[in-house]
């Protein structure tokens, strides 16, 4: 089991996928300076970039928090059997995610809260599963916390034209709407207090409703930043957006703000997609940010 304790909260890492995402660093992070990838090559390879193909490696994983007697999932990955015609890496997956979750001691009915940091394709997939020909909530007793700004933005009925284009096609219909129709969602705005240890706040830029989950318990701090960071190069180069950021200027501002808070409060930064040790402490270093140290999670040793 891949578990650490932060104050009164336990944090478990549960994998759905780890491996290539069919994009080079230049394609995934078009604003990043080429010299940054070379300067950090010694530790970026092989966990974050394949040294032979130069394809970016990414993890799809769920963070399981146990806090004040409740079981909380942060992001739910891609999901199985979902038609993703414009995202072939994620099209009709068939992974053993639920078995991995069970190995972490979590049955679907045990989950009290699901946090979707935002509503991209790779953060909401296991919200639902296919029961016959119907998508139904995977976690039948859970309240699904979704930022209202993202719910409204990705709702096809509202006619928004996302930067992602058709990359999120079918996601609202099979992974968001069925949960909402089942009465399991809570659409929040501004900020949302989960308990004395955990608080959600809007952190827009990557998407209009992107959010950050802040953990403050005892002397420990952590920030679950969803898709705001896809690769640790963005810690060293915080102005380097991924190609999936809806508002690039706002994403840069938000990323710098959160990294600054993490550095000033000795907080663990926990993105959704890091392989390797999964999370990092951040420090200010000569007017920049840098990785201070890695979380004690065991790195993934094989691709799935």
C-alpha positions in Angstrom: 0.0 0.0 0.0 1.2 3.5 -0.9 0.1 5.5 2.1 1.5 8.5 4.1 0.1 10.4 7.0 -0.3 14.2 7.1 -1.4 15.4 10.5 -4.7 13.6 11.2 -5.2 12.7 7.6 -4.0 9.6 5.7 -3.2 9.8 2.0 -3.1 6.8 -0.3 -2.1 6.8 -3.9 -4.2 4.5 -6.2 -3.1 4.1 -9.8 -5.2 3.7 -12.9 -2.5 4.3 -15.6 1.2 5.1 -15.9 2.9 5.5 -19.2 3.3 7.5 -22.4 0.7 10.1 -23.5 2.0 10.3 -27.1 3.3 13.9 -26.8 6.8 15.3 -26.7 7.7 18.0 -24.2 7.5 20.6 -26.9 4.0 19.6 -27.9 2.7 19.1 -24.3 4.3 22.3 -23.0 4.7 24.6 -26.0 5.8 27.6 -23.9 8.5 25.8 -22.0 12.2 26.6 -22.9 14.0 23.7 -24.5 17.0 24.2 -22.2 14.9 23.5 -19.1 14.3 19.9 -20.3 18.0 19.4 -20.9 19.0 21.0 -17.6 16.8 18.7 -15.6 17.2 15.7 -17.7 19.0 13.6 -15.1 15.9 13.4 -12.9 13.2 13.8 -15.4 14.1 10.5 -17.1 12.6 8.0 -17.0 9.8 8.8 -14.6 8.6 11.9 -16.5 10.1 11.6 -19.9 11.0 8.5 -21.8 14.7 8.8 -22.6 14.5 6.8 -25.8 11.3 8.2 -27.4 11.3 11.6 -25.7 7.6 11.1 -25.1 6.1 12.5 -21.9 5.1 9.9 -19.3 2.0 10.7 -17.2 0.2 9.1 -14.3 -3.6 8.8 -14.0 -4.3 8.2 -10.3 -6.7 8.9 -7.5 -5.7 10.2 -4.1 -7.7 8.6 -1.2 -7.9 10.8 1.9 -9.2 9.5 5.2 -10.2 12.5 7.3 -12.5 12.8 10.3 -13.9 9.3 9.7 -14.8 9.8 6.1 -13.3 8.4 2.9 -12.6 11.1 0.2 -11.4 10.5 -3.4 -9.6 13.3 -5.2 -10.2 12.9 -9.0 -11.4 9.7 -10.6 -9.2 9.3 -13.7 -10.4 8.2 -17.1 -12.7 5.2 -16.4 -13.4 2.0 -18.4 -15.3 1.4 -21.6 -15.7 5.1 -22.5 -15.8 6.3 -26.0 -13.1 9.0 -26.5 -12.8 9.4 -30.2 -10.6 12.5 -30.0 -8.4 11.2 -27.2 -7.1 7.8 -28.4 -4.8 7.2 -25.4 -8.0 7.1 -23.2 -10.4 5.5 -25.6 -12.3 2.5 -24.2 -9.8 1.6 -21.5 -10.1 -1.6 -19.5 -8.0 -1.2 -16.4 -8.1 -2.8 -13.0 -8.6 0.5 -11.1 -11.4 -0.7 -8.9 -9.2 -3.7 -7.9 -6.4 -1.3 -7.1 -8.9 0.7 -5.0 -10.0 -2.4 -3.2 -6.4 -3.2 -2.4 -6.2 0.2 -0.7 -9.2 -0.9 1.4 -11.9 1.0 -0.4 -15.0 -0.4 -1.8 -17.2 1.9 -4.0 -19.9 2.0 -1.3 -17.4 3.1 1.3 -16.7 6.4 -0.4 -18.3 9.4 1.3 -17.0 12.3 -0.9 -15.6 12.5 -4.5 -13.7 15.7 -5.3 -13.4 16.5 -9.0 -10.8 19.2 -9.1 -12.1 20.1 -12.6 -14.1 18.3 -15.3 -11.5 17.3 -17.8 -11.6 13.8 -19.4 -8.9 12.4 -17.1 -10.4 13.6 -13.8 -14.0 12.4 -13.9 -14.0 9.0 -15.7 -14.6 6.7 -12.7 -17.5 8.9 -11.5 -19.6 6.4 -13.4 -19.5 2.8 -14.7 -21.6 1.0 -17.3 -24.4 -1.0 -15.8 -25.9 -2.8 -18.8 -26.3 0.1 -21.2 -26.6 2.8 -18.6 -24.0 5.0 -16.9 -24.6 5.1 -13.2 -22.6 6.5 -10.2 -19.7 4.3 -9.3 -19.7 5.5 -5.7 -23.4 5.2 -4.8 -23.2 6.8 -1.3 -20.9 9.6 -2.2 -21.5 13.3 -2.6 -19.6 14.4 -5.7 -18.2 17.9 -5.3 -17.9 19.7 -8.6 -17.0 23.4 -9.2 -20.0 25.0 -10.7 -18.0 27.1 -13.0 -16.7 24.0 -14.7 -20.1 22.3 -14.6 -21.5 25.2 -16.6 -18.5 25.5 -18.9 -18.5 21.9 -20.0 -22.2 21.5 -20.2 -22.8 21.2 -24.0 -26.2 22.9 -23.6 -24.3 26.1 -22.9 -22.5 26.2 -26.2 -19.0 27.1 -24.9 -16.1 26.7 -27.4 -13.2 25.2 -25.3 -9.6 25.3 -26.2 -9.6 21.5 -25.9 -12.0 21.4 -28.8 -13.5 17.9 -29.1 -11.0 16.4 -26.7 -13.6 16.3 -24.0 -16.3 14.9 -26.2 -18.8 12.6 -24.4 -17.3 13.3 -21.0 -20.1 15.5 -19.6 -22.7 13.1 -21.0 -21.3 9.8 -19.5 -19.3 11.0 -16.5 -20.9 14.1 -15.2 -24.6 14.3 -16.1 -25.5 10.8 -14.8 -24.2 11.7 -11.4 -26.0 15.0 -11.4 -29.3 13.4 -12.6 -28.9 10.8 -9.7 -28.9 13.7 -7.2 -25.3 13.0 -6.0 -23.6 16.3 -7.0 -23.0 19.4 -5.0 -22.0 22.3 -7.2 -19.9 24.8 -5.2 -18.7 28.3 -5.9 -15.9 30.3 -4.4 -14.7 28.0 -1.7 -16.1 24.9 0.1 -15.1 23.6 3.6 -15.1 19.8 3.7 -14.0 19.4 7.3 -11.5 21.0 9.7 -8.6 19.6 7.7 -9.7 20.1 4.1 -10.9 23.1 2.1 -11.6 23.6 -1.6 -10.9 26.9 -3.4 -11.2 28.0 -7.0 -7.9 28.1 -8.8 -8.9 29.0 -12.4 -6.8 29.1 -15.5 -6.3 25.5 -16.5 -10.1 25.4 -16.8 -12.6 28.1 -15.6 -13.5 26.1 -12.6 -10.2 24.4 -11.7 -9.8 24.1 -8.0 -7.2 23.3 -5.4 -7.8 21.2 -2.3 -5.8 22.5 0.7 -5.0 20.1 3.5 -4.0 21.7 6.9 -3.7 19.3 9.8 -1.4 19.7 12.7 1.9 20.9 11.4 1.4 19.4 7.9 0.2 21.2 4.8 -0.5 19.9 1.3 -2.0 21.3 -1.9 -3.8 19.0 -4.4 -3.6 21.0 -7.6 -5.3 18.8 -10.1 -4.1 19.6 -13.7 -2.4 22.9 -12.9 0.9 20.9 -12.9 1.4 18.0 -15.3 5.1 17.8 -15.0 7.7 18.9 -12.4 9.4 21.1 -15.0 6.5 23.5 -14.3 7.8 23.9 -10.8 11.0 25.3 -12.2 9.3 27.0 -15.1 5.9 28.1 -13.7 5.1 30.2 -16.7 5.1 27.1 -18.9 1.5 26.0 -19.4 0.4 22.7 -20.8 -1.4 22.9 -24.1 -4.6 22.2 -22.3 -4.9 25.4 -20.3 -8.0 27.3 -21.2 -6.8 30.7 -20.0 -3.0 30.7 -20.3 -2.4 34.0 -18.5 -4.6 33.1 -15.6 -3.1 29.6 -15.3 0.4 31.2 -15.0 -0.8 33.6 -12.3 -2.6 30.8 -10.4 0.4 28.4 -10.6 2.8 31.0 -9.3 0.5 31.9 -6.4 0.0 28.3 -5.3 3.7 27.5 -5.6 4.5 30.5 -3.6 2.1 29.5 -0.9 3.5 25.9 -0.9 7.1 27.2 -0.6 6.2 29.6 2.2 4.2 27.0 4.2 6.4 24.0 3.6 3.4 22.3 1.9 3.5 19.2 -0.2 2.4 19.9 -3.8 0.3 17.0 -5.0 -0.6 17.2 -8.7 -2.9 14.7 -10.4 -0.5 13.3 -13.0 3.1 12.9 -11.6 4.7 9.6 -11.9 7.9 9.1 -9.9 7.2 9.8 -6.2 4.0 11.6 -7.1 4.4 14.8 -5.1 7.0 17.3 -4.2 8.0 19.9 -1.6 8.9 23.3 -3.2 11.4 25.9 -2.2 12.2 29.4 -3.3 15.7 29.5 -4.8 17.3 32.7 -6.2 14.0 34.2 -7.2 12.7 31.0 -8.7 11.0 27.8 -7.5 12.6 24.5 -7.3 11.9 21.0 -6.1 13.1 20.7 -2.4 12.3 17.0 -2.0 10.0 14.3 -3.1 7.1 12.6 -1.2 7.9 9.2 0.2 5.6 7.3 -2.2 7.3 4.4 -4.0 7.8 5.3 -7.7 5.9 3.3 -10.3 8.2 0.6 -11.6 6.2 -0.5 -14.7 3.9 1.1 -17.3 0.3 0.2 -17.6 
